[in-house]
């Protein structure tokens, strides 16, 4: 009886240890996934910002072009 209890305790210790290891691995993977997601979001925002700047420049050049032709 005592041996079975001791064995079950050892088994539960191993299970608890594996559960902790799995939780750490999952947390690490989630952190990695969050970092990758944040990088993608930042890259997308940066690209959208650059696109907006380019569109504003094109619009400004177009307006300048129109005003030049209107003045003539």
VEXLO-405975 format. One record per residue: residue in three letters; y negated, x, z of N, C-alpha, C, O, CB in turn; residue number from 1. Coordinates in pm, 1 decimal. Atoms other than C-alpha are relative to their C-alpha. Glycine has a CB too. Layout:
<sites>
+-----+----------+----------+----------+----------+----------+----------+----------+----------+----------+----------+----------+----------+----------+----------+----------+-----+
!   r !      n_Y !      n_X !      n_Z !     ca_Y !     ca_X !     ca_Z !      c_Y !      c_X !      c_Z !      o_Y !      o_X !      o_Z !     cb_Y !     cb_X !     cb_Z !   k !
+-----+----------+----------+----------+----------+----------+----------+----------+----------+----------+----------+----------+----------+----------+----------+----------+-----+
! ALA !        Y !        X !        Z !        Y !        X !        Z !        Y !        X !        Z !        Y !        X !        Z !        Y !        X !        Z ! NUM !
...
+-----+----------+----------+----------+----------+----------+----------+----------+----------+----------+----------+----------+----------+----------+----------+----------+-----+
</sites>
This chain:
<sites>
+-----+----------+----------+----------+----------+----------+----------+----------+----------+----------+----------+----------+----------+----------+----------+----------+-----+
!   r !      n_Y !      n_X !      n_Z !     ca_Y !     ca_X !     ca_Z !      c_Y !      c_X !      c_Z !      o_Y !      o_X !      o_Z !     cb_Y !     cb_X !     cb_Z !   k !
+-----+----------+----------+----------+----------+----------+----------+----------+----------+----------+----------+----------+----------+----------+----------+----------+-----+
! UNK !    120.1 !     83.1 !      0.0 !      0.0 !      0.0 !      0.0 !   -126.3 !     87.4 !      0.0 !   -217.6 !     68.6 !    -80.4 !      0.1 !    -94.5 !    122.4 !   1 !
! UNK !    117.9 !    -86.4 !    -10.9 !   -245.6 !    268.9 !    103.0 !    -17.7 !     82.0 !   -127.5 !   -129.6 !    106.0 !   -172.8 !     12.0 !     93.5 !    122.6 !   2 !
! UNK !      5.7 !    -78.7 !    123.6 !   -153.8 !    473.0 !   -206.2 !    -58.2 !    -84.6 !   -114.0 !   -139.9 !    -37.1 !   -192.9 !    141.4 !     52.2 !    -38.0 !   3 !
! UNK !     50.4 !     89.5 !    105.2 !   -218.6 !    173.3 !   -432.0 !   -150.6 !    -21.5 !     17.2 !   -225.2 !    -22.2 !    -80.7 !     75.1 !   -136.7 !      3.3 !   4 !
! UNK !    143.5 !     18.1 !    -24.6 !   -557.0 !    116.1 !   -264.9 !    -77.5 !    124.6 !    -41.4 !   -182.2 !    116.8 !   -105.6 !    -26.2 !    -32.0 !    148.6 !   5 !
! UNK !     66.8 !   -125.7 !     34.3 !   -646.1 !    482.8 !   -301.4 !     -7.2 !     15.2 !   -152.2 !   -108.9 !     56.1 !   -208.1 !     74.4 !    121.2 !     63.4 !   6 !
! UNK !     -3.1 !    -11.9 !    145.7 !   -538.2 !    475.4 !   -664.2 !   -101.0 !    -95.9 !    -64.3 !   -172.2 !    -58.4 !   -157.4 !    142.3 !    -28.2 !    -53.3 !   7 !
! UNK !     93.4 !     96.1 !     58.4 !   -738.2 !    161.0 !   -737.2 !   -143.9 !     45.6 !     23.8 !   -230.1 !     25.0 !    -61.6 !     22.5 !   -141.3 !     59.3 !   8 !
! UNK !    134.2 !    -51.6 !    -25.4 !  -1043.0 !    319.8 !   -572.6 !    -34.4 !    111.0 !    -98.0 !   -145.7 !    117.1 !   -150.3 !    -11.7 !     51.0 !    143.8 !   9 !
! UNK !     23.2 !   -107.8 !     96.7 !  -1003.3 !    626.5 !   -791.6 !    -25.8 !    -59.1 !   -138.4 !   -113.0 !    -13.2 !   -212.1 !    121.0 !     97.4 !     -4.2 !  10 !
! UNK !     18.3 !     64.7 !    130.3 !   -969.5 !    399.8 !  -1093.9 !   -138.3 !    -63.6 !     -9.1 !   -207.2 !    -50.4 !   -110.3 !    109.3 !   -106.4 !    -23.8 !  11 !
! UNK !    132.9 !     62.2 !      4.0 !  -1280.6 !    205.1 !  -1000.5 !   -108.6 !    106.4 !     -6.2 !   -210.8 !     87.1 !    -72.1 !    -21.4 !    -90.4 !    122.8 !  12 !
! UNK !     98.0 !   -108.8 !      8.8 !  -1465.6 !    533.6 !   -946.6 !    -14.4 !     47.7 !   -144.1 !   -125.2 !     68.1 !   -193.6 !     41.1 !    117.6 !     90.9 !  13 !
! UNK !      2.9 !    -44.6 !    140.2 !  -1369.0 !    643.0 !  -1296.9 !    -69.7 !   -104.5 !    -86.5 !   -150.9 !    -71.3 !   -172.9 !    143.8 !     26.4 !    -52.7 !  14 !
! UNK !     62.5 !    106.6 !     79.2 !  -1467.8 !    304.0 !  -1437.8 !   -151.1 !     -4.7 !     22.7 !   -228.6 !    -21.3 !    -71.5 !     62.4 !   -136.0 !     34.9 !  15 !
! UNK !    143.6 !      0.1 !    -30.1 !  -1802.9 !    314.1 !  -1258.6 !    -67.1 !    118.7 !    -68.1 !   -176.3 !    105.7 !   -123.4 !    -24.4 !      4.6 !    153.3 !  16 !
! UNK !     55.4 !   -119.5 !     64.7 !  -1859.3 !    668.5 !  -1387.0 !    -16.5 !    -23.9 !   -150.3 !   -121.2 !      6.2 !   -207.7 !     91.2 !    123.1 !     25.4 !  17 !
! UNK !      8.0 !     24.2 !    143.9 !  -1777.8 !    565.1 !  -1744.7 !   -108.0 !   -102.2 !    -33.0 !   -177.5 !    -91.4 !   -134.0 !    134.9 !    -47.5 !    -53.5 !  18 !
! UNK !    103.7 !    100.1 !     22.3 !  -2001.9 !    262.0 !  -1711.2 !   -138.4 !     65.3 !      4.3 !   -225.3 !     34.3 !    -77.2 !      9.9 !   -112.9 !    105.2 !  19 !
! UNK !    128.8 !    -71.1 !     -9.3 !  -2288.0 !    489.0 !  -1601.5 !    -23.5 !     86.0 !   -124.0 !   -133.7 !     88.5 !   -178.7 !     -4.3 !     88.2 !    127.0 !  20 !
! UNK !     12.9 !    -85.2 !    119.2 !  -2219.8 !    730.8 !  -1888.5 !    -34.3 !    -85.4 !   -121.1 !   -122.4 !    -50.9 !   -199.9 !    130.7 !     79.8 !    -25.7 !  21 !
! UNK !     27.3 !     88.3 !    113.7 !  -2210.0 !    444.3 !  -2137.5 !   -141.4 !    -54.9 !      6.3 !   -209.6 !    -64.9 !    -95.7 !    100.5 !   -115.0 !     -4.0 !  22 !
! UNK !    135.6 !     52.9 !    -13.8 !  -2531.3 !    300.5 !  -1996.1 !   -102.2 !    105.9 !    -38.3 !   -201.1 !     76.2 !   -105.3 !    -25.1 !    -48.8 !    143.8 !  23 !
! UNK !     92.7 !   -108.4 !     35.1 !  -2702.2 !    639.2 !  -2026.7 !     -3.4 !     21.5 !   -150.9 !   -109.8 !     38.6 !   -210.4 !     40.1 !    130.8 !     71.1 !  24 !
! UNK !     -4.8 !    -20.5 !    145.5 !  -2581.5 !    679.8 !  -2384.2 !    -72.6 !   -112.7 !    -72.4 !   -146.8 !    -89.2 !   -167.8 !    146.1 !      8.9 !    -49.0 !  25 !
! UNK !     66.0 !    114.7 !     63.5 !  -2697.6 !    328.8 !  -2473.0 !   -150.7 !     10.0 !     18.4 !   -227.0 !    -15.0 !    -75.0 !     52.7 !   -133.5 !     58.7 !  26 !
! UNK !    143.7 !    -14.7 !    -23.6 !  -3035.6 !    390.7 !  -2308.6 !    -58.6 !    108.6 !    -89.8 !   -167.3 !     92.4 !   -145.2 !    -27.2 !     33.0 !    147.9 !  27 !
! UNK !     49.2 !   -108.8 !     84.9 !  -3070.8 !    718.5 !  -2497.1 !    -10.8 !    -47.4 !   -144.5 !   -108.8 !    -18.5 !   -213.0 !     93.1 !    123.5 !      9.4 !  28 !
! UNK !      4.2 !     51.4 !    136.8 !  -2983.2 !    545.9 !  -2824.4 !   -116.6 !    -96.1 !    -17.3 !   -184.5 !    -94.8 !   -120.0 !    132.0 !    -69.7 !    -35.8 !  29 !
! UNK !    111.8 !     93.8 !      8.0 !  -3234.7 !    271.2 !  -2747.1 !   -132.4 !     74.6 !     -4.3 !   -222.8 !     37.0 !    -79.1 !      2.3 !    -96.9 !    118.7 !  30 !
! UNK !    122.7 !    -79.7 !      1.0 !  -3501.6 !    531.0 !  -2672.5 !    -19.9 !     62.2 !   -137.7 !   -130.1 !     60.0 !   -192.5 !      4.7 !    110.1 !    109.2 !  31 !
! UNK !      9.5 !    -57.8 !    134.4 !  -3422.0 !    707.1 !  -3000.9 !    -41.5 !   -106.2 !   -101.4 !   -126.6 !    -82.4 !   -187.2 !    134.5 !     63.4 !    -41.4 !  32 !
! UNK !     32.8 !    108.2 !     93.1 !  -3434.2 !    374.5 !  -3183.9 !   -145.6 !    -41.9 !     16.1 !   -214.5 !    -67.5 !    -82.6 !     92.9 !   -120.9 !     22.4 !  33 !
! UNK !    139.8 !     37.3 !    -23.2 !  -3766.4 !    288.4 !  -3019.3 !    -94.3 !    104.4 !    -57.8 !   -197.0 !     69.8 !   -116.2 !    -26.9 !    -17.7 !    150.1 !  34 !
! UNK !     84.6 !   -105.9 !     55.3 !  -3910.8 !    627.4 !  -3116.6 !     -5.8 !     -8.9 !   -151.9 !   -112.6 !      3.2 !   -211.9 !     51.7 !    137.9 !     42.7 !  35 !
! UNK !     -4.1 !     11.6 !    146.4 !  -3795.7 !    585.6 !  -3476.6 !    -82.3 !   -120.8 !    -43.8 !   -157.8 !   -113.9 !   -140.7 !    146.9 !    -12.5 !    -51.0 !  36 !
! UNK !     74.5 !    121.1 !     34.2 !  -3936.8 !    232.1 !  -3481.2 !   -150.3 !     23.5 !     13.2 !   -228.2 !    -18.9 !    -72.2 !     43.6 !   -117.0 !     89.7 !  37 !
! UNK !    142.8 !    -27.3 !    -18.8 !  -4270.1 !    350.9 !  -3341.4 !    -53.4 !     89.9 !   -111.2 !   -164.3 !     69.6 !   -160.5 !    -24.9 !     65.1 !    137.1 !  38 !
! UNK !     43.1 !    -87.9 !    110.3 !  -4286.6 !    628.7 !  -3602.1 !    -18.0 !    -79.7 !   -128.1 !   -115.4 !    -60.5 !   -201.0 !    102.2 !    113.5 !    -22.6 !  39 !
! UNK !     10.8 !     81.4 !    121.4 !  -4220.5 !    377.3 !  -3879.0 !   -123.2 !    -89.4 !      5.0 !   -193.9 !   -104.5 !    -94.6 !    126.1 !    -85.4 !    -18.8 !  40 !
! UNK !    117.3 !     87.2 !    -13.8 !  -4486.4 !    141.3 !  -3743.1 !   -127.9 !     80.6 !    -21.2 !   -217.8 !     37.4 !    -93.4 !     -1.7 !    -68.4 !    139.4 !  41 !
! UNK !    119.8 !    -83.2 !     15.1 !  -4742.0 !    422.7 !  -3716.0 !    -19.6 !     44.0 !   -144.6 !   -131.5 !     44.0 !   -195.7 !      8.8 !    122.8 !     90.9 !  42 !
! UNK !      8.8 !    -41.1 !    139.8 !  -4660.7 !    545.4 !  -4065.7 !    -47.7 !   -115.3 !    -87.7 !   -131.0 !    -96.1 !   -176.3 !    135.7 !     51.4 !    -49.4 !  43 !
! UNK !     41.0 !    117.1 !     77.5 !  -4696.6 !    193.3 !  -4206.2 !   -147.4 !    -30.3 !     20.6 !   -219.8 !    -58.7 !    -74.8 !     84.1 !   -121.6 !     38.1 !  44 !
! UNK !    141.5 !     26.4 !    -29.3 !  -5030.1 !    142.9 !  -4030.2 !    -88.4 !    103.4 !    -69.5 !   -192.2 !     69.6 !   -126.6 !    -25.7 !      1.5 !    153.1 !  45 !
! UNK !     77.3 !   -105.7 !     65.4 !  -5153.4 !    478.3 !  -4159.6 !     -8.2 !    -23.2 !   -150.8 !   -114.9 !     -9.7 !   -210.6 !     62.1 !    137.3 !     28.9 !  46 !
! UNK !     -0.2 !     25.0 !    144.4 !  -5048.0 !    395.3 !  -4515.7 !    -88.1 !   -119.2 !    -35.6 !   -160.8 !   -115.3 !   -134.9 !    142.6 !    -23.9 !    -49.8 !  47 !
! UNK !     85.3 !    116.2 !     25.9 !  -5215.0 !     53.4 !  -4496.1 !   -147.6 !     36.3 !     12.1 !   -230.3 !     -8.7 !    -67.2 !     34.1 !   -114.0 !     96.8 !  48 !
! UNK !    138.8 !    -43.3 !    -19.3 !  -5533.7 !    214.6 !  -4364.8 !    -48.6 !     80.8 !   -120.4 !   -159.2 !     59.2 !   -170.2 !    -13.2 !     83.9 !    129.2 !  49 !
! UNK !     37.5 !    -80.9 !    116.4 !  -5535.6 !    469.9 !  -4648.1 !    -16.1 !    -86.9 !   -124.2 !   -106.9 !    -66.4 !   -204.7 !    104.9 !    109.1 !    -25.6 !  50 !
! UNK !      8.4 !     91.5 !    114.0 !  -5470.0 !    193.7 !  -4900.3 !   -130.7 !    -79.2 !      5.3 !   -196.6 !    -99.2 !    -96.7 !    121.2 !    -96.3 !     -1.7 !  51 !
! UNK !    123.9 !     75.6 !    -17.0 !  -5761.2 !     -6.0 !  -4757.0 !   -120.9 !     85.9 !    -36.7 !   -213.0 !     39.4 !   -104.0 !    -12.7 !    -50.9 !    144.7 !  52 !
! UNK !    110.5 !    -90.3 !     34.3 !  -5991.5 !    296.6 !  -4782.9 !     -9.7 !     19.3 !   -150.5 !   -118.8 !     19.0 !   -207.6 !     17.8 !    135.9 !     69.1 !  53 !
! UNK !      0.0 !    -20.2 !    144.8 !  -5885.9 !    352.6 !  -5141.7 !    -53.1 !   -124.1 !    -71.9 !   -130.3 !   -113.4 !   -167.2 !    141.8 !     33.8 !    -49.6 !  54 !
! UNK !     47.9 !    123.9 !     61.6 !  -5944.9 !    -12.7 !  -5228.9 !   -150.3 !    -15.9 !     18.2 !   -220.0 !    -59.8 !    -73.3 !     73.0 !   -120.8 !     59.1 !  55 !
! UNK !    144.7 !      8.3 !    -22.0 !  -6290.1 !     -1.3 !  -5070.2 !    -74.5 !     94.7 !    -93.3 !   -179.7 !     60.3 !   -147.1 !    -34.3 !     32.2 !    146.3 !  56 !
! UNK !     65.1 !    -96.7 !     88.4 !  -6373.8 !    310.5 !  -5270.8 !     -1.1 !    -52.3 !   -144.0 !   -101.2 !    -41.4 !   -214.7 !     71.9 !    137.2 !      7.2 !  57 !
! UNK !     -8.0 !     55.0 !    135.9 !  -6253.9 !    146.6 !  -5592.0 !    -99.8 !   -113.9 !    -16.0 !   -168.9 !   -123.9 !   -117.4 !    143.5 !    -49.3 !    -31.2 !  58 !
! UNK !     93.4 !    112.7 !      6.1 !  -6453.6 !   -166.5 !  -5511.8 !   -144.8 !     49.3 !     -5.3 !   -226.6 !     -2.9 !    -81.0 !     20.0 !    -92.8 !    121.3 !  59 !
! UNK !    135.5 !    -55.8 !     -2.3 !  -6763.8 !     39.3 !  -5433.7 !    -34.0 !     60.4 !   -136.8 !   -143.8 !     39.8 !   -188.6 !    -13.2 !    107.6 !    111.9 !  60 !
! UNK !     22.5 !    -59.7 !    132.7 !  -6725.7 !    233.6 !  -5761.0 !    -18.9 !   -107.7 !   -106.0 !   -100.9 !    -93.3 !   -196.7 !    117.5 !     91.3 !    -38.8 !  61 !
! UNK !      9.6 !    108.6 !     97.0 !  -6677.5 !    -90.3 !  -5951.7 !   -136.3 !    -68.4 !      9.9 !   -199.3 !    -99.2 !    -91.3 !    113.3 !   -102.3 !     22.0 !  62 !
! UNK !    131.9 !     61.9 !    -20.3 !  -6990.3 !   -243.9 !  -5796.7 !   -109.6 !     92.4 !    -53.3 !   -204.1 !     47.0 !   -117.9 !    -24.0 !    -31.0 !    151.0 !  63 !
! UNK !     96.8 !    -98.3 !     50.4 !  -7183.2 !     75.8 !  -5872.9 !     -2.6 !     -1.4 !   -153.1 !   -109.0 !      2.5 !   -214.9 !     34.4 !    142.2 !     51.8 !  64 !
! UNK !    -13.6 !      4.6 !    145.8 !  -7053.6 !     64.3 !  -6231.0 !    -67.6 !   -125.1 !    -56.1 !   -138.4 !   -118.0 !   -156.5 !    149.2 !      3.1 !    -40.8 !  65 !
! UNK !     61.2 !    125.4 !     45.7 !  -7160.4 !   -300.8 !  -6267.7 !   -152.0 !      4.9 !     11.0 !   -223.0 !    -38.8 !    -79.5 !     54.1 !   -118.3 !     80.8 !  66 !
! UNK !    146.0 !     -6.2 !    -17.6 !  -7507.7 !   -236.1 !  -6127.7 !    -63.1 !     93.6 !   -103.0 !   -172.5 !     66.5 !   -152.6 !    -35.6 !     47.0 !    143.1 !  67 !
! UNK !     53.2 !    -91.0 !    102.4 !  -7556.1 !     57.9 !  -6365.4 !    -13.0 !    -71.4 !   -133.3 !   -114.9 !    -59.7 !   -201.3 !     90.1 !    123.9 !    -15.1 !  68 !
! UNK !      2.9 !     68.1 !    128.8 !  -7468.8 !   -155.1 !  -6664.5 !    -99.2 !   -115.4 !     -0.4 !   -157.3 !   -148.3 !   -103.8 !    138.3 !    -50.8 !    -35.5 !  69 !
! UNK !     95.6 !    109.6 !     -9.4 !  -7682.1 !   -440.9 !  -6539.3 !   -143.5 !     52.2 !    -10.9 !   -231.2 !    -15.1 !    -65.1 !     19.1 !    -76.5 !    131.8 !  70 !
! UNK !    135.4 !    -56.5 !      2.6 !  -7983.2 !   -212.4 !  -6500.9 !    -42.7 !     36.0 !   -142.0 !   -161.2 !     29.4 !   -174.6 !     -7.7 !    124.1 !     89.6 !  71 !
! UNK !     35.2 !    -42.2 !    136.7 !  -7966.7 !    -96.8 !  -6863.1 !    -42.5 !   -115.2 !    -80.0 !    -76.0 !    -99.7 !   -197.5 !    114.5 !     68.7 !    -68.4 !  72 !
+-----+----------+----------+----------+----------+----------+----------+----------+----------+----------+----------+----------+----------+----------+----------+----------+-----+
</sites>
